[in-house]
Amino acid sequence: MSEQEAKAHRAGFACFVGRPNVGKSTLMNALVGTKVAITSSKPQTTRRAIRGIVHRPDAQLVIVDTPGLHRPRTLLGERLDSLVLSTLTEVDVIVFCIPANEKVGKGDAFIAEKLAAVRKTPVVAVVTKCDLASKEQIAEQLLTVSRLGEFEDIVPVSAETGEQLDVLTDVLTRHLPEGPPLYADGELTDEPEQVLVGELIREAALEGVRDELPHSIAIVVDEMLPRAGRDDLLDIYAVMYVERPSQKAIVIGHKGERLKDVGTRARKQIEALLGTRVYLDLRVKIAKDWQRDPKQLRRLGFYD
């Protein structure tokens, strides 16, 4: 790339924030054009700052999808909020996501207050899930959002239909500094494969479990290695941790049917991600009250 091209090119980071379950991960996947973050109807699905990369001839936009900001009730919750707040100071633009089909509430006001304290970073408000709202609802939501704080732009979008996604990318790109690409062309995320595999297993486990379970499930991928003497099969050994024996019974299900179903759905997603056949060995273990135990949190990958 010539020096002149590098000057015209923009590259930088945008951080997605919002309360749990407002469509941040779905929006990131839609902008990137492939699945790099797991999604679920359960709140607080995202537990890490996951990066997805949008490539354009004139720009490279690196999206950082963060856990939903909320008033934490556990040590895990405190760690996740701390992760989000530290990420806000390290990006070029902040994207505040608020769904079109839900009333703006105390959770949104709480986040707006946090964002107002981050003075040096521009904030763009995005009204998500516009496919689930009428034109009148969207117009009313845009007006309500404008009263929440001072935003550089307010953009209504739908990740499901693709409406206004190009407009949002244009808006975010304008806030990026000039410079060469930060990642190689074609790279869509910098997440290690082992982390992505663990997330796909957790996504499969979240489908169909009772409401108290989502926050109690953690996945650790112990090993990923080619089968001896085979170059077309990958062996993956993973453990699903829950907090109590009753939860273990729920995820295993009657005669192991639910766990088998989770393994089957996860394996299909992993095979699509890695482009190879997979043998998935998935076990369930109890890590008592791990969300409140600093030692257990570290062991499961949630660091201070």
N, C-alpha and C positions, 0 to 999 in steps of 0.2 A: 504494500500500500504506500503510495507517494505521500510526501509531507502535506501536500495540498488536500488530498483525499482524507487524510487523518484529521485535518482541521475541520473539514466539513462534516465529518462523521461524529455522532454523539454516542456515548456509552456511559451507563451508570446503573444505579440501584433504586428500585421503588419498593417500599414496604407496604403490604396490605394489612390493615388493622380493622377491628370491629368486634362487636360482642360475638359470643359463640353462635355458630349456625346461621350466619348471614350470607353465605355463599362465596367466601373468599377463595377457598380451594377450587371450587368449580369454575370461578372466574379466571383464576390463574391457569388452570388446565386449558380453558377455551382460548386464552390469549397465546399460550405457548403452542397450542395445536396438538397436544398429546397429554396423556395422563402422567403427571409428575407428582401429584399430591392426592392422597386418598380422600374420598368424600363420603359423607354419611348424613342421615337425618338426625343423628345424635349430636347434641352440643359437645364442644371441646374434643372433636375428633383429631384436630391437628395438635401435635405436642412438640414439634420441632420447628425451627425456622428453615423452611424448605425453599430452595432456589429453583426457579424456572427461567429459561432464557428465551427471549423473543428476538429473532434475527430479522433485520431489515437492511436494505442496501445503504440507508443513510444512518442507521442506528442499531445499537444492541441494548435492549432493555432487560435488565436482570430483575425479576420479580421475587421478592422475599415474602413468602406466605407464613404468617405467624399464628400461634394459638389465639383463640378468642380472649380478649381482655374482659376480666370480670373481677368481682370482689372475691378473693380466694377464701376457701374454707379448709384447705389442706396444705401441707408443705409442698406437694406437687403443684397445686394451684399457685402458690407464692412463687415457685421457681418459674412457672410458665409466664406469669405476669412480668417477672423480672427480666426474662428473656425478651419479651416484646418491648418493654420500655428501653432496654439497652440497644435494641436493634433500631429504634427510632432515631437515635443520635448518629447512626452510621450510614444512613442512606441519603440519596439526593432528593427524593420526593416521597411523601407519605400519602397513601391512598386509604381514605376512611370509608368503609363499606357499610351501607345502611339499606335494608331491603325495602322495596316499594310497597310490599303487601302487608307490612306490619307497622303499627304505630310507633313513632319515635318515643322512647321511654327513658327511664332513669339510667339504664345501662349505656345508652348512646350519649346521654348528657355527661356521664362519668368519664367516658372516653374523650369526648370533646374537651372536657376540662384538662385532661392529661395532655392532649395535643396542643392546647393553647400555651402550655408551658415550654413546648419545644419550639422556640422562637425562630431559629435559624433555618429550619427546614420547611419548604412549602408544602401545604396540605391540599390535596384534591379530594373532594367528596364524590363518591360514586353511589348512585341509587341502583341497587342490584335487583334481580328477579322481576324485571319489568314485564315479563311475559305472564306473570301471575297477578297483574294489577290492571285496572282500567286506565284510560287516558286521564280521566278526572282524578283518580287516586295518585297517579304519577305526578301530575301537576301540583296537587296538594302537598305531596311528600317533598317535592323539590323546594317548595316555599318553606315548609317546616324545617328542612335541613339547612336552608340558608340562614335561619335564625339561630342555629346551634353554635356557629362560630364564623371566623373569617377564613374563607376558602379561596384558593386561586381559581378554581373551576368547580362546577358541579355537573356531573355527567350521568345521565340515566342509561343503563345498559341491560341487556339480557344475555347471559352466558349460554342459555339454552338455544335461543334463536340466532345468536350472533349479532343482534341489533346494537349498533353504536360501538362495537368493539374496536373498529378501526379508528373511530373518533377518539376513544379513550387512549389508544396507543399513541396517536398524534399528540394529544394533550400531555401525556406523561413524558414523551420524548423531548418535548420543548424544555422540560426542567432538568434534563441531563447535561452534564458538562461535555464539551467537545473533546474528542480523543479516539484512539483506535479501539477495536473490539477487545473485550476482557476475556472472552472465551473463544475457542476454536469454532469455526463455522460448522453448523450441524449439531453442536452439543446443546442438549436441551435441559440438562440439570447437572449439578456437580455433586449430587447425592451419591454416596457409595452404593453399589448394587445390593450389598447385604442389608443396608438400611431400608432401601426401597422394597426389598422382598419382605422384611419384617412388617412394613407398613401395609403391604397388600394382604398379608395374613391377618393383621388386626382389622382391616376393613371387612374382610370376609367374616370374621368373628363378630363384628358389630351388628351385622344384619340379623335381625330376628331375636336378639337377646332382650331380656327385661331391662327396664329403665335404669336399675341401680348398677348394672354391670359395666357399661362402657368405660367409665373412669377407672374401673378395677382391673381392666385387662392391659397387660403389657406383654410385648413379644420380644424374645431374644433369639436371634439366629446364631446358633453355636458354630455351625460349619456349613460351608458350601464348597463341594469339590466334585470333579468329574468322576464317574464310576470307573473303577479300575478296568482297563482293557476296552473301554467304550469312550468314543468321542462325541456321542449323540445323546448322552444322558448325564444329568447333573443331580447329585444327591444333596439334599438340603435337610439339615437337622435343626429343628426350632423348638422352643419351649414357650408355651402360653402361660403366663403367671396371673393368678387371681389372688384375692385376699382371704377368702374363707372357703371351707369345705362345701358349703351350700352353693357357692358360685361355681366351684369345680363341677359339681353335679349338673348345674344348669348348662355349662358349655359342652360337657360331654354328651348329655342327653340320654334318652332311653336306649340302652344297649349300644351306646357310643354313636348313635345315628347323627346327632347334631355335630359332633366333632368331625365325623367322616364327611359330612356335607361342607363344613368350613374348609377342610383340607382339599376337597375336590374343587370348590370355587376358587380358593387361593391358588391352587396349582395351575389352573387355566390362566389366571391373570399373570402369574409368574412366568409361565411359558411364553405368553404373548410379549411380556417385557424383555425376556432374555433371548427369545428366538431359539430355544432348545427344549427338548423333553426334560421333564423334571420328576424326580421321586421325592416326595415331601414326607418327612418323618416328623409329625407334630405331636408333642406331649403336653400335658397340662400339669402344672405344679402350683403349690400354694406358697405365697410369700406374704405372711401375715401382716396386714395393715401397711403394705409397702408405700402407699401414698403419703404416709405420715412419718416414715422412718428414714432418716438421712442416709444411713448405711445401705439400706435396700434400694433407695433412689439412685445412689451412685452405681450400685451393682447393675441396675437396670438401664443405666445410660443417661440418667437425669442428673447432671452435675451442678455444683454450686454456681 
